[in-house]
């Protein structure tokens, strides 16, 4: 099946050529299943009678490069190498040893390519990198959107609220629910011979080894070694296991459990979505199976109401609202709002109230060092920060409280935003992600509304306290587990 045209764009004016293979440059959708970009590459290879070459590289110069992020990506590269080998496809995995060493690899491989296909994602530096490559390559570069259930081009704009986006989804999404990617596109590949790579490419850019996949060479790389790898493994295999465990054991209690830090309520899938190790389509299909659901159960559009349209259980609708509405809302913001993590992109009402209170006295202020090292007077906040530093994740509800307190404890709202982004992007496995940025900017009013009464520091931004959170939610075990002791 051809991929939907709404998911495909050509990034340059270069022609198709009579090369030896179709080159799939895997950048954001780092998986071999449920992947529209890989499906397109396979289709084009079959149409042209070509072999397929998959390039998956990991450079060292990205923002906040660390052992944590590197190992998570390497776990996925190992899984992808094994999946490609099982289908007779050449997977060229490259681990950059020093900044700039990988420069030229894509162009070298493109010399013998009939077509280059890559992932279309608004995430972080990827659009700039891919558009720069498009101007340099002598062959056509196609980019394919595999990010969400709704192609971003169908929406064509950002939305000011989740309610407004839900209303749009209820009219636009039904037609997309019949256009899911192939579960295993490599099975359709007709020419499965290994691609011969010349020595003038292999010598300067050697293929990653099993030892590199295992992280045995991380200590030699010019990356942040203070942010160490965590127990959570990356890759498609680990992502599928986590999905299965959630659907079997935790979905039914998702609405009741997900806000309580003492319970294992959240799905834990956001890092796998961020690195492209699992697809939103695959997660949705697993949910549909668990719910015995099909598109015929969709209700008539209900003006953007959070519940009732999907025709699922309360648990299913709560989860799919996070997976589709909130996640894709953030990706549309990243696509259509330049510098979407900048203070100036917050709603005007939020900027005005924050600026009006920017010079209010802060009863307590903490330095960036104190915040990073959880040296505050607030035991619950400290526990959340320690979880972030140690595990690379933070409980979903506590991330909101965490951000509200940073606003309260820093000299200005602009500095609060910068501090939240710095901590989140350095330590969180789902940092540097549009959905992660959405959560941080929500702290400062994005996708929200004014709340009274007007308060010092916050103005009419929604107010949260640790004391109220501890009264409403189960937190004692969480604080004990993560050592939430206060500053001496």
FIKEZA-482774 format. One line per field, with one value per residue (C-alpha): x, y, z; residue number from 1. Coordinates in steps of 0.1 Angstrom, whole numbers. Example, Ala and Ser with C-alpha at 12.3 -4.5 7.8 and 13.67 -1.06 7.14 Angstrom:
residues 2
c1 = (123|137)
c2 = (-45|-11)
c3 = (78|71)
lumvo = (1|2)
END
This chain:
residues 488
c1 = (0|13|17|-8|3|-4|26|51|71|101|128|148|146|172|162|158|189|199|218|224|199|174|189|168|184|168|168|137|117|143|124|117|80|49|71|57|92|106|75|80|116|107|80|103|130|106|93|128|141|167|182|176|203|194|217|213|240|245|266|281|274|237|225|229|247|253|259|222|208|236|230|192|197|224|200|176|204|212|176|173|205|191|157|174|197|168|153|185|188|220|219|247|251|276|287|306|338|343|325|323|338|305|304|303|289|254|268|292|264|240|265|252|216|187|166|171|142|143|119|98|98|96|118|147|175|162|144|174|197|175|168|206|212|186|204|237|225|226|196|160|153|119|107|79|58|54|49|12|-22|-30|-5|7|0|-37|-39|-17|-15|-9|-39|-43|-59|-64|-102|-98|-75|-100|-127|-106|-96|-132|-137|-103|-91|-117|-104|-69|-78|-79|-44|-21|15|24|33|65|74|107|86|75|111|118|156|172|208|234|246|283|299|333|364|367|335|340|375|367|332|334|303|294|304|286|308|297|260|266|281|316|331|309|337|359|333|332|298|284|296|279|245|249|229|199|183|156|167|159|150|120|121|120|93|70|75|66|35|24|29|9|-20|-22|-17|-23|-46|-78|-68|-51|-76|-74|-37|-18|-18|-7|31|29|13|27|0|17|25|62|62|72|110|103|80|106|134|110|115|78|50|19|1|13|3|-31|-36|-27|-53|-79|-73|-75|-108|-122|-126|-130|-137|-174|-176|-167|-195|-206|-183|-191|-174|-141|-153|-126|-148|-175|-162|-139|-164|-139|-139|-131|-95|-91|-104|-81|-51|-58|-63|-27|-14|-32|-45|-17|12|2|-8|28|42|19|32|68|59|41|55|90|112|82|101|107|90|76|55|35|-1|-3|-24|2|31|13|4|39|56|34|46|81|96|75|96|104|102|126|151|174|204|205|230|206|177|197|209|176|187|155|132|105|107|82|99|133|121|108|141|161|139|147|184|187|161|157|120|96|61|37|17|48|64|36|42|80|77|53|78|107|86|81|118|136|142|119|96|120|147|122|115|152|158|130|142|178|170|144|165|197|182|148|148|119|135|140|107|77|55|79|81|43|43|69|52|18|33|35|0|2|-30|-44|-66|-63|-71|-82|-75|-45|-15|21|46|20|-5|-34|-13|-26|-12|-1|15|33|11|-21|-6|4|-31|-48|-24|-5|31|47|62|74|92|107|119|136|151|132|150|152|182|201)
c2 = (0|35|58|87|117|140|124|129|159|163|185|194|196|170|141|104|86|51|43|10|13|34|50|54|79|71|102|105|73|49|16|-10|-15|7|33|52|64|30|18|45|36|-1|8|30|3|-22|2|9|-27|-15|-28|-9|6|19|45|52|75|89|121|136|173|174|195|178|148|124|88|86|96|78|45|47|54|27|1|10|8|-27|-38|-22|-39|-72|-66|-55|-85|-109|-95|-94|-56|-37|-15|10|20|47|61|94|93|131|162|166|131|120|149|137|101|109|125|96|70|92|91|56|62|63|81|92|89|104|111|143|154|189|178|199|203|177|200|223|193|177|209|216|181|186|215|195|161|155|131|136|136|126|133|112|121|91|111|108|95|128|140|174|188|180|203|229|251|251|253|275|248|211|217|235|207|180|197|197|160|149|160|153|121|95|94|88|58|36|47|30|20|-16|-34|-48|-30|-49|-80|-64|-57|-77|-74|-84|-87|-70|-36|-36|-6|6|8|46|49|21|33|69|59|24|5|4|-28|-49|-34|1|-10|-22|11|-1|28|56|67|77|100|138|138|145|117|131|122|85|58|45|11|17|1|18|2|-13|-45|-28|-4|-33|-50|-18|-14|-50|-47|-14|-27|-60|-46|-9|4|-5|17|45|73|65|58|80|111|93|92|62|41|28|45|62|42|51|51|87|80|54|77|105|85|68|33|28|42|61|39|7|19|29|-5|-22|0|-8|-45|-41|-22|-44|-11|-2|31|23|31|68|91|122|152|166|200|190|173|152|122|104|108|78|52|36|30|58|44|41|76|91|73|81|118|119|98|117|151|163|147|158|193|197|185|210|238|228|226|259|281|293|290|273|270|307|329|351|322|320|333|371|370|348|370|401|387|371|404|424|403|396|419|407|396|359|347|319|318|290|290|267|245|241|233|208|190|191|213|230|231|211|174|165|187|173|138|146|163|133|109|130|130|94|77|101|105|123|114|132|150|161|176|202|210|209|236|258|258|267|297|307|302|319|357|360|340|341|326|300|289|286|267|242|236|231|206|187|186|176|147|136|107|125|159|180|167|189|171|178|214|216|204|230|259|248|257|293|294|277|258|271|301|328|316|338|352|371|362|375|361|340|367|348|317|285|281|248|239|209|209|207|180|159|162|152|125|95|108|94|63|83|108|80|61|91|106|138|151|189|211|212)
c3 = (0|-9|20|23|2|32|49|21|11|-12|3|-29|-66|-73|-96|-90|-103|-115|-83|-68|-38|-20|11|42|65|98|121|142|135|148|143|116|124|119|101|71|61|60|42|15|11|6|-19|-39|-39|-52|-79|-91|-86|-61|-29|4|26|61|76|113|128|163|165|196|190|198|227|261|245|274|283|292|258|239|255|250|213|210|225|196|170|182|178|144|132|143|126|93|94|98|66|46|47|52|83|84|121|127|161|158|179|180|169|131|124|108|84|48|55|42|11|5|7|-14|-43|-52|-42|-65|-38|-2|22|57|87|88|124|139|168|180|154|130|105|102|97|70|51|50|37|10|-4|-7|-20|-57|-54|-44|-7|5|40|56|86|109|141|150|139|123|96|106|71|75|105|89|120|158|182|213|235|238|235|201|188|200|181|150|155|157|121|106|123|113|77|89|110|79|68|93|84|76|108|93|60|55|47|15|2|-30|-34|-1|-11|11|-2|-9|8|-5|17|11|31|57|67|77|89|104|112|149|167|193|220|210|210|246|257|263|245|259|283|254|237|242|258|293|315|347|332|333|316|336|342|316|283|250|217|200|220|254|241|230|264|283|261|267|304|306|286|306|341|344|317|335|365|345|353|391|394|369|392|424|427|450|423|391|370|339|309|308|270|264|260|234|215|217|202|177|191|192|171|182|157|173|208|194|178|212|229|203|208|246|242|215|195|159|141|139|176|171|181|163|169|204|201|215|247|264|268|248|213|210|222|246|283|307|310|272|266|293|278|241|251|263|233|206|218|240|222|187|200|210|177|158|180|171|134|131|158|152|184|201|234|237|263|236|222|254|252|255|286|303|293|305|340|344|334|357|386|374|401|430|460|461|497|488|459|449|426|396|415|444|421|401|433|450|479|487|517|499|504|476|451|461|455|420|411|424|403|372|378|388|365|336|342|365|375|352|378|398|367|368|405|399|372|393|422|399|388|424|434|405|400|369|347|319|341|353|318|310|342|335|300|311|338|317|286|304|324|311|285|269|271|240|228|216|241|269|259|260|296|306|288|303|337|323|308|274|266|299|309|336|371|400|425|413|433|439|414|396|387|371|362|377|412|428|461|474|505|485|463|493|507|474|463|477|479|511|496|466|489|509|478|462|493|495|526|527|527|560)
lumvo = (1|2|3|4|5|6|7|8|9|10|11|12|13|14|15|16|17|18|19|20|21|22|23|24|25|26|27|28|29|30|31|32|33|34|35|36|37|38|39|40|41|42|43|44|45|46|47|48|49|50|51|52|53|54|55|56|57|58|59|60|61|62|63|64|65|66|67|68|69|70|71|72|73|74|75|76|77|78|79|80|81|82|83|84|85|86|87|88|89|90|91|92|93|94|95|96|97|98|99|100|101|102|103|104|105|106|107|108|109|110|111|112|113|114|115|116|117|118|119|120|121|122|123|124|125|126|127|128|129|130|131|132|133|134|135|136|137|138|139|140|141|142|143|144|145|146|147|148|149|150|151|152|153|154|155|156|157|158|159|160|161|162|163|164|165|166|167|168|169|170|171|172|173|174|175|176|177|178|179|180|181|182|183|184|185|186|187|188|189|190|191|192|193|194|195|196|197|198|199|200|201|202|203|204|205|206|207|208|209|210|211|212|213|214|215|216|217|218|219|220|221|222|223|224|225|226|227|228|229|230|231|232|233|234|235|236|237|238|239|240|241|242|243|244|245|246|247|248|249|250|251|252|253|254|255|256|257|258|259|260|261|262|263|264|265|266|267|268|269|270|271|272|273|274|275|276|277|278|279|280|281|282|283|284|285|286|287|288|289|290|291|292|293|294|295|296|297|298|299|300|301|302|303|304|305|306|307|308|309|310|311|312|313|314|315|316|317|318|319|320|321|322|323|324|325|326|327|328|329|330|331|332|333|334|335|336|337|338|339|340|341|342|343|344|345|346|347|348|349|350|351|352|353|354|355|356|357|358|359|360|361|362|363|364|365|366|367|368|369|370|371|372|373|374|375|376|377|378|379|380|381|382|383|384|385|386|387|388|389|390|391|392|393|394|395|396|397|398|399|400|401|402|403|404|405|406|407|408|409|410|411|412|413|414|415|416|417|418|419|420|421|422|423|424|425|426|427|428|429|430|431|432|433|434|435|436|437|438|439|440|441|442|443|444|445|446|447|448|449|450|451|452|453|454|455|456|457|458|459|460|461|462|463|464|465|466|467|468|469|470|471|472|473|474|475|476|477|478|479|480|481|482|483|484|485|486|487|488)
END
